Amino acid sequence: MTMAYVVVVNPRILSEAGMPVDGVLFATCISAAAATLIMGIWANYPIALAPGMSLNAYFAYSIVIGRGVPWQTALGVVFLSGLLFLLLTLTKVREQIVNGIPDCLKHGTAAGIGLFIAFIGLRNAKIIVANPATFVGIGKLTDPQVLLAAAGLIVIAILMARRIGSAILLGILAITLVGIPLGLAHWPDHLFSLPHPSGTFLKLDLRSATKIGLGELVFVFFFVDLFDNVGTLVGVCEEGGFLVDGKLPRASRALLADAFGTIFGALTGTSTVTSYIESAAGVAAGARTGLGNLIIAALFLLAMFCAPLIAAIPVYATAPALILVGALMCGSIARIQWNDFSEAFPAFLTLVATPLTFSIATGLSLGLLSFTFIKVGTGKYREISPLIWILSALFLLRYAFLGSE
């Protein structure tokens, strides 16, 4: 339910790049279902995948609209980046990256994602709004949507505190139903509609995508998704207690899901597929195996036929769930070694940079760079593994190479 918005939002964003809405809707659902199934069956983790929100915006606004690249060519670029994901996963390079991140950054990433999720929830609920003087400010508290979201937040929090099962789902449904007589939500005109994949299915242009001039775009998609996905995996798995001695078992299997998802998504007609931070809602509700992914994948497939029904779920109804899941994920702050500043500051920087930059990848990269600099500055350079040295160099290149992005 907390991910249902992607079925509506992703087609809206990519349609601005000139892509057919019906085709993108089909691609969104089928690629999310396929990648989520792979994650559940092959990796046995309750982490769902779908086209990433930040990457679809980069696809539409920066590449297609900003640079004038045809969307068919952009899909070819996404396909090539997916092949690169697959190659590095099969060679276990990506697994080494996941397992090589220091514990302080893993704890900081989990808490940072928690704040990130909570911030998104507060924004969706309109409790926090943009403010030209202070960047953010409190919303209009007399707004009926804000009041309903706030009421839902309290109701779900009480249900969770009383350890009532399915508290989040019950809260979302209750808030949606209450909004109908108030005119804030509505019954869908139609419950079902047939999918129309032909507009984007196999429309990618690989020949144009292989041009040397577009190589940097492949790098951008690869780099951003690599660390965004790693940050999400580490954060959600840290919250779920899946890490063993700081390492993620079956990491390569988990990373194969987004590689295949991205390749399949490009073939069907959508941007990069990645792990979703909203998976933390399922983990918070008690999901510990990939069994839940079977249900999620089935719901995504069903969503291809129930787009009007999914569109009827208002944003303010799912916002309280995100806020409370974010609160739960912040518990990892307690596991940070605050008495060792060389560990505490990188964790803190990761924690605050993730929501403030609106990017998991940026939060993780800044935290890792600070970890390297502080360890070197305090003479603890032996605590820096070869992998961290390599990642630090890559992150410096990222800010030098992608500074204008």
C-alpha positions in Angstrom: 0.0 0.0 0.0 2.9 2.4 0.7 4.3 1.6 -2.7 1.0 1.8 -4.6 1.7 5.4 -5.6 4.4 4.3 -8.0 1.8 2.8 -10.3 0.3 6.3 -10.7 3.3 8.6 -10.3 5.9 6.8 -12.5 3.7 7.0 -15.7 2.9 10.6 -14.9 6.6 11.6 -14.8 7.7 9.6 -17.8 4.7 10.8 -19.8 6.3 14.3 -19.6 9.1 12.8 -21.7 6.6 11.9 -24.3 6.1 8.3 -23.4 2.6 6.7 -23.7 1.0 6.5 -20.2 -0.6 3.1 -20.8 2.6 1.6 -21.9 4.6 3.0 -19.0 1.9 1.8 -16.6 2.2 -1.8 -18.0 6.0 -1.6 -17.8 6.0 -0.2 -14.3 3.8 -3.1 -13.0 5.4 -5.9 -14.9 9.0 -4.9 -14.1 8.2 -4.3 -10.4 6.5 -7.7 -10.2 9.4 -9.5 -11.9 12.1 -7.9 -9.9 10.2 -8.4 -6.6 9.6 -12.0 -7.4 13.4 -12.6 -8.0 14.2 -10.9 -4.7 11.6 -13.0 -2.8 12.2 -16.4 -4.4 16.0 -16.2 -5.2 17.3 -14.0 -2.4 14.5 -14.6 0.2 14.3 -11.0 1.4 11.1 -9.0 2.0 12.4 -6.1 -0.1 10.2 -5.0 -3.0 11.5 -3.3 -6.2 10.0 -0.9 -8.7 11.1 1.9 -11.0 13.0 4.4 -8.8 11.5 7.9 -8.3 14.7 9.9 -8.5 16.0 8.0 -11.5 12.7 8.4 -13.4 12.9 12.1 -12.8 16.5 12.2 -14.1 15.4 10.1 -17.1 12.5 12.5 -18.0 13.8 16.0 -17.0 17.6 15.8 -17.4 18.1 13.4 -20.3 15.0 13.5 -22.5 13.8 17.1 -21.9 17.0 18.7 -20.8 19.4 17.1 -23.4 16.8 16.4 -26.1 17.6 12.6 -26.2 14.7 10.6 -27.6 13.0 8.5 -24.9 13.7 5.4 -27.0 17.4 6.1 -26.9 17.2 6.8 -23.1 15.6 3.4 -22.6 18.6 1.9 -24.5 20.9 3.7 -22.0 19.0 2.2 -19.1 19.3 -1.2 -20.7 23.0 -0.9 -21.0 23.3 0.3 -17.4 21.3 -2.8 -16.4 23.8 -5.0 -18.2 26.6 -3.3 -16.3 24.7 -4.0 -13.0 24.5 -7.6 -14.0 28.1 -8.0 -14.9 29.3 -6.5 -11.6 26.9 -8.6 -9.6 27.9 -11.8 -11.2 31.6 -11.0 -10.5 30.6 -10.2 -6.9 31.9 -6.7 -7.0 28.6 -5.2 -5.8 28.4 -7.8 -3.0 31.8 -6.7 -1.8 30.6 -3.1 -1.8 27.5 -4.0 0.3 29.5 -6.0 2.9 32.5 -3.7 2.9 30.6 -0.6 4.2 31.7 0.2 7.9 29.1 -0.6 10.6 28.9 3.0 11.6 27.7 3.9 8.1 25.3 1.0 8.0 23.7 2.3 11.2 23.7 5.9 10.0 22.2 4.8 6.6 19.4 3.0 8.3 18.5 6.0 10.5 19.0 8.4 7.6 16.6 6.4 5.5 14.2 6.6 8.4 14.4 10.4 8.5 14.1 10.4 4.7 10.9 8.3 4.8 9.5 10.4 7.6 10.2 13.6 5.7 8.5 12.2 2.5 5.5 11.3 4.7 5.3 14.7 6.3 5.6 16.3 2.9 2.9 14.1 1.4 0.6 14.8 4.3 1.3 18.6 3.7 2.3 18.9 7.4 5.6 20.2 6.1 5.6 22.5 3.1 8.2 24.6 1.1 9.0 28.0 2.6 11.0 30.6 0.7 12.5 32.0 3.9 13.4 28.8 5.8 13.3 26.2 3.0 10.6 24.2 4.9 7.9 25.2 7.3 4.7 23.9 8.8 1.7 23.5 6.5 -1.9 24.9 6.9 -3.2 23.0 9.9 -6.8 23.8 9.0 -6.5 21.9 5.7 -8.8 18.9 5.9 -6.2 16.7 4.3 -3.6 17.7 6.9 -6.1 17.0 9.7 -7.0 13.6 8.3 -3.3 12.7 7.9 -2.6 13.9 11.4 -5.5 11.9 12.8 -4.4 8.8 10.8 -0.9 9.3 12.2 -2.2 9.2 15.8 -4.5 6.3 15.1 -1.8 4.1 13.5 0.7 5.0 16.2 -1.8 3.9 18.9 -2.5 0.6 17.0 1.2 0.0 16.7 1.8 0.8 20.4 -0.9 -1.7 21.3 0.8 -4.3 19.0 -2.2 -4.7 16.8 -1.4 -6.6 13.6 -1.8 -4.9 10.2 -1.9 -1.5 12.0 -0.5 0.3 9.0 -2.9 -1.3 6.5 -5.9 -0.8 8.7 -4.9 2.9 9.1 -4.5 3.5 5.4 -7.9 1.9 4.6 -9.6 3.8 7.4 -8.3 7.2 6.4 -9.2 6.6 2.8 -12.8 5.6 3.7 -13.2 8.6 6.0 -12.1 10.9 3.2 -14.8 9.7 0.8 -17.8 11.5 2.4 -15.7 14.6 3.0 -14.9 14.8 -0.7 -11.2 14.2 -0.2 -11.2 10.7 -1.7 -13.6 9.1 -4.2 -14.8 5.8 -5.4 -13.2 4.9 -8.7 -15.4 5.2 -11.8 -14.1 1.9 -13.0 -12.5 -0.9 -11.0 -10.7 -2.5 -13.9 -9.0 -1.5 -17.2 -7.1 -3.6 -19.7 -3.3 -3.0 -20.0 -1.9 -1.5 -23.2 1.8 -2.4 -23.5 2.3 -1.7 -27.2 3.3 1.9 -26.8 6.6 1.2 -25.0 7.2 -2.6 -25.3 10.6 -3.2 -27.1 10.7 0.4 -28.2 14.3 1.0 -26.9 16.9 2.1 -29.3 20.1 0.3 -28.5 22.0 1.4 -31.7 21.7 5.1 -30.7 22.4 4.3 -27.0 25.8 2.7 -27.9 27.1 6.0 -29.2 30.2 7.2 -27.4 28.6 10.5 -26.5 26.0 8.8 -24.4 28.5 6.8 -22.4 28.4 9.3 -19.6 24.6 8.8 -19.3 25.2 5.0 -18.8 27.7 5.9 -16.1 25.2 8.3 -14.4 22.5 5.7 -14.2 24.9 3.1 -13.1 26.6 5.2 -10.4 23.4 6.7 -8.9 21.5 3.5 -8.8 24.4 1.4 -7.5 24.8 3.4 -4.3 21.1 4.3 -3.9 20.3 0.6 -4.1 23.2 -0.3 -1.8 22.0 2.3 0.7 18.5 1.0 0.6 19.5 -2.6 1.0 21.8 -1.9 3.9 19.3 0.4 5.7 16.3 -1.9 5.3 18.3 -5.1 6.1 19.8 -3.4 9.1 16.3 -2.6 10.4 15.1 -6.1 9.8 18.1 -7.7 11.5 19.2 -9.5 8.3 22.9 -8.5 8.6 25.2 -11.1 10.1 28.4 -9.7 11.6 27.8 -6.5 9.5 27.4 -8.5 6.3 24.4 -9.3 4.2 24.0 -13.0 3.4 23.0 -13.8 -0.2 23.9 -10.2 -1.2 24.6 -11.2 -4.8 21.2 -12.8 -5.1 19.6 -9.6 -3.8 21.5 -7.5 -6.2 20.6 -9.6 -9.1 17.0 -8.6 -8.6 17.5 -4.9 -9.6 19.9 -5.9 -12.4 17.3 -8.1 -14.1 14.5 -5.7 -13.1 16.3 -2.8 -14.9 17.0 -4.9 -18.0 13.4 -6.1 -18.1 12.0 -2.6 -17.3 14.0 -1.1 -20.2 12.7 -3.8 -22.6 9.1 -3.2 -21.5 9.4 0.6 -21.3 10.4 2.2 -18.0 13.4 3.7 -16.2 15.8 2.0 -13.8 14.3 -0.5 -11.3 15.7 -0.4 -7.8 14.9 -1.5 -4.2 12.3 0.6 -2.5 12.8 2.2 0.9 9.0 1.7 1.5 9.9 -2.0 1.9 10.7 -0.9 5.5 6.9 -0.8 6.0 6.7 -4.5 5.4 9.7 -5.2 7.6 8.2 -3.1 10.4 5.0 -5.1 10.1 6.9 -8.3 10.7 8.1 -9.5 7.2 11.2 -11.5 7.6 11.3 -13.7 4.4 10.6 -13.4 0.7 7.1 -14.9 1.1 5.7 -11.4 1.4 7.2 -10.5 -2.0 5.0 -13.1 -3.7 1.9 -11.2 -2.5 3.5 -7.8 -3.5 4.4 -9.2 -7.0 0.8 -10.5 -7.4 -0.6 -7.1 -6.4 1.6 -5.4 -9.0 0.4 -7.7 -11.7 -3.2 -7.1 -10.5 -2.5 -3.4 -10.6 -2.1 -3.6 -14.3 -5.9 -4.2 -14.4 -6.9 -2.1 -11.4 -5.2 1.2 -12.1 -8.4 3.2 -11.4 -8.7 1.5 -8.0 -5.1 2.2 -7.0 -5.4 5.8 -8.2 -8.3 6.2 -5.7 -6.0 5.8 -2.7 -5.1 9.4 -1.7 -1.6 10.4 -0.9 -2.5 11.7 2.6 -3.7 8.2 3.5 -0.3 6.6 3.0 1.7 9.5 4.4 1.2 8.5 8.2 2.5 5.0 7.4 5.8 6.4 6.0 6.2 8.7 9.0 5.8 5.9 11.5 8.1 3.5 9.6 10.7 6.3 9.6 10.4 6.5 13.3 11.0 2.8 13.7 14.1 2.9 11.5 15.7 5.6 13.6 16.2 3.0 16.4 19.5 2.1 14.8 20.9 5.4 16.1 21.4 3.6 19.4 23.9 1.2 17.8 26.3 4.0 16.7 29.5 4.3 18.8 29.0 7.9 19.9 32.0 7.8 22.2 34.3 7.4 19.2 34.0 10.5 17.1 35.8 8.9 14.1 32.8 6.5 14.0 30.1 8.9 15.2 30.6 11.8 12.8 30.5 9.8 9.6 27.3 8.1 10.9 25.9 11.5 11.8 26.7 13.0 8.4 25.1 10.1 6.6 22.1 10.4 8.9 21.4 14.1 8.3 22.6 14.3 4.6 20.2 11.6 3.4 17.0 13.5 4.1 18.5 17.0 3.6 19.8 16.2 0.1 16.8 14.0 -0.7 19.2 11.2 -1.8 20.3 8.0 -0.1 23.3 7.8 -2.5 24.5 11.3 -1.6 24.1 10.6 2.2 26.1 7.4 1.9 28.8 9.0 -0.2 29.3 12.0 2.1 29.4 9.7 5.1 31.9 7.4 3.5 34.2 10.2 2.4 34.2 11.7 5.9 35.0 8.3 7.3 38.1 8.1 5.1 39.3 11.6 5.8 38.8 11.4 9.6 40.4 7.9 9.8 43.4 9.3 7.9 43.6 12.5 9.9 43.5 10.6 13.2 46.1 8.1 12.2 43.7 5.2 12.0 44.2 4.6 8.3 44.7 0.9 8.9 41.0 0.7 9.6 40.3 1.7 6.0 39.9 -1.4 3.8 41.1 -1.4 0.2 37.5 -1.3 -0.9 36.8 1.9 1.1 39.8 3.5 -0.5 38.4 2.6 -4.0 34.9 3.7 -3.1 36.2 7.0 -1.7 38.1 7.7 -5.0 35.0 6.8 -6.9 32.9 9.2 -4.8 35.4 12.0 -5.4 35.2 11.3 -9.1 31.4 11.3 -8.8 31.4 14.9 -7.4 34.0 16.0 -9.9 32.3 14.3 -12.9 28.7 14.7 -12.0 29.0 18.0 -10.2 26.8 19.8 -12.7 24.1 17.1 -12.7 
